[in-house]
């Protein structure tokens, strides 16, 4: 299955289109971006054999070079190319299907383990060499920097259960781990925003399907002050990603000056209601269900994406995307069905 040619010539570059939507303007068409494409699916889209059985990849590392990233963007009609620069997570890993590594128990279990929490030097030029290559070769794509703002790697490195219990048993330990990751994120944000990226995307899950992981009071005590430190250094449009129902947190998140929310899972919230309440203040990105992408037909994918474009696109401030990323279980034909919808 191949993408059809656009029936109408685009009047904007991909970069211009994404930035217009992030400014809440109405671009020439609704942009399409993804924060990640699993290697097993990416290789199929690029017409190459799947990775060898047993090969594994970490979502903390950049999965491909800039030329392959651009080729993948063209294959999917994406308006962005993505570069991943996340702090390492100190947790055990379990390999899932098609090589994705999933986090298991955290390794920071007590104060004695803090010596393990050694992060790459955020002031070293070596840390940014790969990103510099992407910037030099990005062409007209919007270059999205994928990182974290400090909360989620701290939670994963301690392990979720231990993190939440330690809020009562040893809160200073939790705050120490949070501070180390936040300090790293602050330094990285300042550096990457000075280098020529187009969009800063932080991926810190803050919610379950039922609502926030933390009470609103605790979120404001623990997370918001640290996110504020990152916000001081983010000088590019800031997209904040979280799975789950983040509706209770949206007013606080908007106070940081973020430009967009991603991925707005349809199983957890009503994106049209979010648009009605906050669409004049923040761009919305995502909401195409991974259930539909993974189990539906191409026609169902197109119908879901088309409805989002119809309902959210006319007023501007909407970017089409999956409700997380394009995972390895998404069939090629469904990924291509999503990709062609903005040009249909």
PADO-225986 format. One record per residue (C-alpha): residue in three letters; y, x, z negated. Coordinates in steps of 0.25 Angstrom, whole numbers, plus 2048, in hexadecimal, padded with zeros to 3 digits. Example, Ala and Ser with C-alpha at 12.3 -4.5 7.8 and 13.67 -1.06 7.14 Angstrom:
BEGIN
ala7EE8317E1
ser7FC8377E3
This chain:
BEGIN
unk800800800
unk80E806804
unk81C802800
unk8247FA80A
unk8317FF80F
unk83D7F9809
unk8437ED811
unk8517F280E
unk85680080D
unk8598057FF
unk8688087FD
unk8668107F0
unk85E81C7ED
unk85381B7E2
unk85C8227D8
unk8688197DB
unk85F80D7DA
unk85A8107CC
unk8678147C7
unk86E8087CC
unk8637FF7C5
unk8658077B8
unk8748047B9
unk8707F57B9
unk8757F57C8
unk86E7EE7D3
unk8687F97DC
unk8647F77EB
unk8567F27E6
unk84F7F37D9
unk84A8017D6
unk83C8047D2
unk8388107C9
unk82C8147C0
unk82C81D7B4
unk81E8227B8
unk8138217C1
unk8058267BC
unk7FF8317C4
unk7F382A7C9
unk7FB81F7CF
unk8068297D4
unk7FB8317DC
unk7F68247E3
unk8048207E7
unk80682E7EC
unk7F982D7F4
unk7F28387EC
unk7E58387E5
unk7E58337D6
unk7E683E7CB
unk7D88447C8
unk7D083D7BE
unk7D38427B0
unk7E18477B3
unk7EB8427A9
unk7FA8417A8
unk80583F79D
unk81183679F
unk819841798
unk81884A7A4
unk81E8487B2
unk8128447BB
unk8168497C8
unk8208527D0
unk82D84D7D6
unk82884C7E4
unk81C8447E0
unk82583B7D7
unk82E8387E3
unk8228357EC
unk81D82B7E2
unk82B8257E1
unk82B8237F0
unk81D81D7F0
unk8218137E5
unk82F8117EB
unk8348157DD
unk8438187DB
unk8408237D0
unk83882F7CE
unk8348327BF
unk83483F7B7
unk82D83F7AA
unk83284879F
unk82C842792
unk82A84A784
unk81C84D781
unk814843778
unk80C84976D
unk80083F76E
unk7F1840772
unk7EF83B780
unk7E4832786
unk7E2832795
unk7E282479B
unk7DD8207A9
unk7E38277B5
unk7E78337AB
unk7F382D7A3
unk7F3833795
unk7F682978A
unk7FB82D77D
unk7F282B771
unk7F4830762
unk801838760
unk80084675B
unk80C846752
unk805840746
unk80D84773A
unk818850737
unk80D85C739
unk80C858748
unk81B85974B
unk81986874F
unk81186275B
unk81D85A760
unk823865769
unk82B860775
unk82F867781
unk83C86E780
unk846864786
unk85086E789
unk847877791
unk84A8777A0
unk83B8787A2
unk83986979D
unk8428647A9
unk83D86C7B5
unk8358617BA
unk8408577B9
unk84A8607C0
unk8408617CC
unk8408517CC
unk84F8517CB
unk85185B7D7
unk8478537E0
unk8498447DC
unk8508407E9
unk8568327E8
unk84C82D7DD
unk8508297CF
unk84B8347C6
unk84682E7B9
unk8438377AD
unk8388327A5
unk838836796
unk838830788
unk84382E77E
unk83B833772
unk83582676B
unk828825773
unk823833773
unk825834764
unk81D827762
unk81282C76B
unk81283A764
unk810834757
unk80782975C
unk80B81A75B
unk80481674E
unk808823747
unk81782274C
unk818814746
unk811817739
unk81A823737
unk82681B738
unk82281772A
unk81A823725
unk82382E72B
unk82F82A732
unk835838732
unk82983D73A
unk82C832745
unk83A835746
unk837844747
unk82E841753
unk838837759
unk843841757
unk83C84D75E
unk83984476A
unk84783E76B
unk84E84C76A
unk845850776
unk84984477E
unk85784677B
unk857854781
unk84F84F78D
unk858844790
unk86484D790
unk85E857799
unk85884D7A3
unk8648457A4
unk86C8517A8
unk8628557B3
unk86384A7BD
unk85983F7BA
unk85D8317BE
unk8578297B3
unk85282C7A5
unk8468247A0
unk840825792
unk83381F790
unk83181B781
unk82980F77E
unk82F807773
unk8287FA773
unk81B7F3773
unk8187E677B
unk81D7DE76F
unk82A7E676C
unk82F7F3767
unk8267FD760
unk8307FF755
unk8387F474E
unk8477F3753
unk84C7FA746
unk842805747
unk845807756
unk854808753
unk852812748
unk84781B74F
unk84981A75E
unk857816761
unk85E82175B
unk85582B762
unk85682476F
unk86582476D
unk86583476D
unk85D83477A
unk86882A780
unk87383377D
unk86D83D787
unk868833792
unk87383479D
unk86B82E7A8
unk86681F7A9
unk85C81D79E
unk8508147A0
unk848811793
unk83980E795
unk83180778A
unk8247FF78B
unk8237F2783
unk82D7E777F
unk83A7EF77D
unk8437E277D
unk8467E376E
unk84B7F2770
unk8537EF77D
unk8617ED776
unk85F7FB76E
unk85A80277A
unk8667FD782
unk86F803778
unk86B81177C
unk87180F78A
unk86480F791
unk86480A7A0
unk8578047A2
unk84A7FE79B
unk83C8017A1
unk8317FC7A2
unk8327EE79C
unk8247EA79C
unk8227DB7A1
unk8177D9797
unk8217DC78B
unk82F7D678F
unk8367CE799
unk83E7D77A2
unk8467CB7A8
unk84B7C879A
unk84E7D6797
unk8567D67A4
unk85E7C979F
unk8617CF792
unk8647DE795
unk8647DF7A4
unk8737E17A4
unk8727EE79B
unk8657F479F
unk85C7F77AC
unk84E7F27AB
unk8427F97B1
unk8347F57B3
unk82C7E87AF
unk8227E97BA
unk8157E77B2
unk80A7F27B1
unk8007E77B0
unk8057E17BE
unk8057EF7C4
unk7F87F37BE
unk7F07E67C0
unk7F87DE7CA
unk7F87DD7D9
unk8037E37E1
unk8097D57E4
unk80A7D37D5
unk8117E07D3
unk81B7DD7DE
unk81D7CF7D9
unk8207D47CB
unk8297DF7CF
unk8307D67D9
unk8337CC7CE
unk83A7D67C6
unk8427DB7D1
unk8467CD7D4
unk84A7C97C6
unk8507D67C1
unk8557DE7CD
unk8607D57D3
unk86A7D87C7
unk8667E77C7
unk8617EF7BB
unk8537EE7BE
unk8497F97C3
unk83B7F67C7
unk82F7FD7C0
unk8227FB7BA
unk8227F77AB
unk81E8067A7
unk81980F7B2
unk81080F7BE
unk8038127B7
unk7F68177BE
unk7EF8097BD
unk7FA8037C6
unk7F48017D4
unk7FB8087DF
unk7FD7FB7E7
unk8047F57DA
unk80D8017D9
unk8118007E7
unk8137F17E6
unk81D7F47DA
unk8247FF7E2
unk8277F77EF
unk82C7EB7E7
unk83B7EF7E6
unk83B7F17F5
unk8347E47F8
